[in-house]
Amino acid sequence: MTKLMTLCATATLTLTAFANNEEGTTRYKVDAAASEITWHATKVTGEHMGTVGLLNGYMSVENGELIAANVIANMEAIACTDLEGEWGDKLIGHLVSEDFFHVSEHKTSAFSLRELTATPDGDATHSVTGNFTIRGITQSVTFPANVTEKDGTLSVQGEVVLDRSQFDVKYGSGSFFDNLGDNLIHDNFTVGFNLVAAAQ
């Protein structure tokens, strides 16, 4: 069995209320229909991939700089895109179980921006540091992303590698169990994101 998701898992995060009437500050609401969160995980014998639903999200830009971002993923909307039918259903059933993301107890995952630094000489426009909350556990992660704004639409694109062992996802993990052989599932998994937000 396998997989992890992507975007991460639990704990309802209270969204920061951004001040729309503050001079130079614009609030953006993430368009769930136009945005996408993906996941990709690997094991010794293969890989799996899929998507995670976006529940809601808000961002705030002040004087042309992104100063706040909060995104909530719906862990009840995990999907697998490389398997169909019975096998796909089995994989999703395992992912939402206590072995992985324990969705009955942790229905959402969250991301909250802590710091954004421009990287004009890098492959991405910015270096992002933020908190990911999965299974009620919060970890800080830094990763590259492309942040652009045009005609009232804010776009944030990129991917981040997360270590599931840091979120107490133990099933098939070499960090917790020895001699797993072909049953080993790698701790690192990748969350991709393409967030599109409109000015409010």
N, C-alpha and C positions, 0 to 999 in steps of 0.2 A: 504494500500500500504505500502511500506516499503523500506527500505534498503539503505544501504549506501554502500559502496564498500569497498573497501579496499584499498588500497593503496592509497588515496588520491589523486588531482584534480586540477590543474590549473596552469597557469602561466608557460610560457616556461622558463626553467632554462638554463642559459648558462653554459655548461660543462667546468670545469677547465681543462686546457691543462697541462697534466702531462709530466714532462721531462723524456723521455726514455733514454736520453744519460747522465743523471746525475748519477754519480757513486752510486751504491747501491739502485737505484730506478727502479722499474719495473711497467709498466702500464698494466692493465688488461681490456679487453673489455668484457662486460657481453654478454653471448650467450642467445639471446631472446628465441630461440627454446628450449634450455635446461633448462631454468629458468621458475619460476612460481610465480605469485602473486595471493593470494586468499583473499576473504573477507567473513565475517560472521557477520550478524546483527540480533538483536532480538527485538521483540515487545511483548506486553502483551499476545497476542493470538498466538504467534508462532515465527518463525525464517526464514531467507533466507540466502543463501550463493552462492558464485560464484567466478569468476576470473576477473582479469583486465589485459589487454594486456601490455606488456613491450615494450616501444618504443626504448630505448637505455640506456646504462649505462657504466660507467667507474670507475675503482678503481685504487689506486696507493699504492704500498707496498715499504717501504724503510727499508732496513736492517732487513727484516723479520717482520715488523710491518705495518699494514694497516693504512695509514695516510690520505687518501682521498677517498671518494666514492660519486658518483652522479648517481642517477637513475631516469629516466623519465618514468612514466606510461601513457599509451594511454587511456584516459577516453572515447574515442569513441569505445573502444573494451571491454566494460563491458559486462560480461555474467553471467547468473544465472544458477546454476547447480541443483537446487532442483525443478524447475518448467520447463515445456515444453509447446510448442504450444502457444495458445492465452494468457494463464495466464503468461507465461514467458515473452512474448513480452510486455504485459501490465506493468509488473514490471520494465523491462529494460527501457521502454518508460518513466516511472515515475522517475526512477533514473537519467536519463540524462536530465530531465526537470529542470526548475528553482526551483522547490520545493526541489530538492536535489543538484545535482552537476552542473547544468547549463552548460552542456557540449558544447552547441553552443558558449558560451563565454569563457569557460575554458576547452580546449581540452586535457590538460595534467595535471598530478599531479607530484610532484617532492619530492625527498628526497636527502639531502646533509649532509654528515657526518661532525660533529663538534668535537667529542671526542670519543676515544675508549680506554677502560681500561680493562686490563686482570683481570679475576675473577677466579683464580685457585681453590678456595674453593666453587664456585657456581655451579648451575646446567648447566649453559652455560659457554662458554670459555671467553666471554667478556660482558662488559656493554657498550652499545652504546648510545651516545647522538647525536641527529641530528635534522635537520629542515625538517618538512613536510610542503609542500605547496599544499593547496587544495582551490579551488575557489579564487585563488589569495591571500589567507591569509596564512601566515607562522607562525607555532608554533614549539617550541622546545620540544622534547619528549625523555625520556630515557627508554631503554628497553634492555633485555638480548638477546644475539645472539651467535650462534656458528660460529666461523670464523676459517677456516682451509685452508691450502695450501699443494698441493701434485702434483709433476711432472708437474708444470706449470699451474695447475688449481686451482683457488681460489674459495672457496665455502662459502657462508654466508647464514645461515638458522636461522629462528626464527619466532616470531610473536610479534606484538605490538598492544596495545589497544589504540585507538584514541577516543577522545570526539568530535563528529560532531558539537556540539554547539559552540565549539571554532573556527570552520570554517564557521560559519554563516549558517549552514544547519538546518533550523528551523522547517520544516514540521513534525508535530506530536510530537514535543519535549516538554517535561515537563519543560524544562528550559525557554521556551518562552510562553507556553500556559497552562492554568489551566483546570481542569475538563475534561481531555481527555478520561478518562475511558479506555475502551478496544481499543481505537484508539491510545493509547500511543505507540510510538516507542522509544526504549531506546537510549540514547545519545551515549553510548559507543558501538563501533564496533571493530572487530578484523581484522587486516591485517596480513596475513601470507606471508612469502617470502622464496623462495629457489632460491638463485641467484648463477649462475655458470659462472665464468669468465675465459677466457684464456689469458695467457701472450702474449703481443704483441712484 
